[in-house]
Amino acid sequence: MGFSPRTETLLSRANVICEGRGVRLTDLRRQVLGLILDREAPTGAYDLLDQLRGTRQGAAPPTVYRALEFLQEQGLVHKLESMAAFVGCIADEDHDHAAQFLICRTCGKVTELEDHELAHALEDAAKRLGFTVAKATIEAEGQCAACAAN
């Protein structure tokens, strides 16, 4: 399965990241990540499964979910809970970064933010309430600039 040059570059970076952590980006994991990175919009697990079935005999939901779990653990994809879909994230920094997402309701485009001040504000507010944040993903829905201009 061929991917765009941009996606191939990101997959090479993902492989280096995995090697540096002592984990393997198997062919299946690489293919799932490539399918996610090649799309402009978030991708659901069953969409991935449909695409995989074209090239992988015996592809089944558990196969896709295991690959997605690995990719999430490595910080290579984020799950958008409100959409039950996944977006790629090949960050140069630590994979446990805070992420916020702007989701356009019109075109479906997702933009990832890494606003550390926002993340710290959330953690500080939680601490004041005696709450320990284990994971925080913020999803804001609205309209992107391109759609607003039309």
Secondary structure, DSSP 8 states (H G I E B T S, - for coil): ----HHHHHHHHHHHHHHHHHT----HHHHHHHHHHHT-SS-EEHHHHHHHHHTT-TT--HHHHHHHHHHHHHTTSEEEETTTTEEEE---SS-TT--EEEEEETTT--EEEE--HHHHHHHHHHHHHTT---S--EEEEEE--HHHHH-
